[in-house]
Amino acid sequence: MEHIAALLLIVGCSGDMDQCRELPAPAPIFETREECEAEKRFASRELAAEADRVLATCVFVDPALVYDDAVLEWDITSDGRLTASLERLNDYAIAQNEHAPRLPNERAIAKQ
């Protein structure tokens, strides 16, 4: 089984940052944070035509935790930075109906 240390999240936004969506990262998982950081610049440039503004971040995955069911939460801060974290569903404060649609900035992470 591959050890995952970081996830690459890339988000494309409109020019006014009012509408944002996840963009598919060419390589979304990395064994080291350094590999993710190195790929982040290249992937952002590669996807630049997909949106007016493209933001990317590497999300640390704690190898000591088991992420059987997790949610990748992300947000754009008021100063235009992309922030993200991987949250275990047990720690997730909002109860969700399994048939309800996910919020646009949530993505379930399958166990690797």
Disulfide bonds with the S-S distance in Angstrom:
Cys13-Cys20 2.10
Cys36-Cys58 2.14
